[in-house]
Amino acid sequence: MEELYTLEREVGRGSYGVVFEGHMAKTGQRVAIKRLPCSSPESIELYLQELWAMRATAKNNPNVIALHSCLLQTGPRTLQPLLSSRLPLDLVESVLKGAVVGMESQHEQENRTHLPQSKTCRTNSDGLFRSRFKSRLRTKSESDVLSSKSQETSNSGLSSSKSKERTPCEMSRTPVRTGLSRPRKRPGSRHREEKRRPRRCLALWLVMEYCDGGDLNHYLLSRPPDSQRDHSLLRQLSSAIAFLHHLRIVHRDLKPDNVLVSLGPDGPLIKVADFGLSKMCVEGGQSLDGEASLSRQHFSSTCGSDFYMAPEVWGGLPYTAQADIFSLGVMFWAVLERITFLEEGSTQEQLGAYVCKGRWLMPLGEALWENPDLQVSIPVKARRAPSLPPPPGQAVCALLLDMLASDPDARPTAAQLEARVCGAIKEDGAL
């Protein structure tokens, strides 16, 4: 790692990995380096989804975090750059088998040598990896190696019985010969056998652009309200989601924690990040064009964060990319009105809209799932202290209500949203 990057300090830690601040050894450019330990098939699957999505976005939008490179760690100090054209098949194999490749016990390895390999594969409900990868996991040459090993074992048994008839002096002077000759291996076969041996993948290292402003929660709540800055954030967020949906990527975990901020002379530049729960929309193995595919792609996995999940996700119904629009609506509302809450067991304020049920705060999506006719009141705060921003205008309020509609089909698409955000801000500013 030291030859390529220098790790400076830890800047973040989550359920699945650790993020470090670092520098490129050659150029000195500051980068963020995320280490994702490959300790279970479930975590590996999330890492591959994130890698897949980030490779698709590349560096084509200023409001989506950019991936510089990806490295696969196969030893304590061994890193291998991954080609951008393919996923690491060792990790794909771990997901399919439901066990991390290269971490079997000796007993399991012996059983795997003598027993035929199962033809079943493990897939998740959204079908990220299909059975088409199975043919890559075992090749003809592997069965040839197994048969040659068994033949060598039988030959060595015969050789040992013959050797008992010779004296130690004869053994030292004359090589043992038998009537059976060992099968000859073609030149380079040993090298190919070693190359096909499963590697132990310790971790994935994702090298990304560094954001010095922290996440959206930290950035906004550490500064006084500013309407012009808030409107800029709304435009950038809508641009990022329009870009992702155009590439048929559904984020599925939009929240302020997953939006990073880069500070610059022209103001804050936001970066949508953390694609571990994202999905790329495909149908019949072929990608479709633009947002037309998103209306046909349904997901069933319940995932996301409570205070930003759409009603249909709360209800366990099949959902589409419109769930992202609802999550974005919750964020927009919280940004414009500085709505915050304290998550249970935490003392850190979080941006997010909700419904009050006595002393309890209910996530907006859960409340709308229980009562689709619930009347959402925007703006929510009638009395405003000088530290609070002014209430959003009528055009922005109407847009927020459409984004937070309980019916997914009533919400604007990402492309429509990008245009409406700019129009609503302009309309309210002209009044």
Number of C-alpha atoms within 10 A of each C-alpha: 14 10 8 11 19 18 18 12 10 14 13 12 12 7 7 16 17 16 20 20 22 21 21 16 15 9 9 11 12 20 21 23 27 23 21 22 18 24 16 14 21 15 17 24 22 18 25 20 18 21 21 19 25 24 17 17 17 14 15 11 14 14 24 26 26 21 21 16 17 21 18 21 23 16 13 7 8 11 19 14 12 14 11 13 7 9 14 14 13 16 25 21 22 21 26 22 19 15 17 24 22 16 15 13 9 9 9 10 13 11 12 13 13 10 9 9 10 8 9 10 16 16 15 13 8 11 11 15 17 13 14 8 14 17 9 10 15 12 11 7 13 14 13 10 15 13 12 15 14 12 13 15 12 10 17 14 10 14 16 12 10 14 16 10 10 12 9 11 8 12 13 10 8 10 8 13 10 14 9 9 9 12 11 8 10 7 8 8 13 12 9 11 12 10 10 14 10 14 17 17 23 22 22 26 24 22 24 21 19 21 19 15 17 19 21 24 22 18 17 20 15 9 8 9 19 14 15 9 13 17 18 16 22 23 17 22 24 24 21 22 26 23 21 23 24 18 21 25 25 26 24 28 24 28 26 23 17 15 20 26 25 18 14 10 6 6 12 17 20 26 24 26 22 20 24 22 19 21 21 20 27 17 12 6 8 8 13 16 13 17 20 12 20 24 14 15 17 15 20 13 16 16 14 21 14 16 23 27 26 34 27 21 23 19 15 13 14 13 22 23 26 25 26 25 27 28 25 26 25 28 25 24 24 18 26 23 24 21 19 17 17 13 12 7 6 9 9 12 14 22 25 26 26 21 16 12 9 7 6 9 16 17 22 26 29 22 21 24 18 12 12 14 11 13 9 15 10 18 16 12 14 8 8 11 9 8 10 16 17 16 18 18 16 16 17 24 18 13 17 24 19 20 26 26 23 23 16 21 12 13 22 19 21 23 17 12 21 21 14 18 22 16 14 18 20 14 14 14 10 7 7
